[in-house]
Amino acid sequence: MSAAGGAPTGEAAPYQALVAHAELELELAVRGQLSELAALGERFQELVAALPAHPPADAAALLAKARLIHERTRVELVCMREALLRDVAGAAQAKRTAAGYAGALARTSATALDRSA
């Protein structure tokens, strides 16, 4: 059930809030808004702390949904991490390649100078 303003009411309310929060986290992760995502960590802890020790039976589906959304968020973050690591590795390889060419160029130039002297 929802109140007139659209806010969930009843026993399911804290679980619906948890699902809504998980959906927001996933949205931010997909968008790559990591600072905003990190800022939500404290709110997640507050939502979890507000849950009753023993959830009502009708909360099982909402808890399962929140867990699945969190898993999707985790996978999104892992993929983002892997992409960043690939970018860093590519940049490091490019730097080593450039340094190798610069060293070869310097050796070639020095040899040419020696011959002309």
Secondary structure as UniProt FT lines:
FT   TURN            4..5
FT   TURN            11..12
FT   HELIX           13..31
FT   HELIX           34..39
FT   HELIX           41..49
FT   HELIX           57..59
FT   HELIX           60..116
//
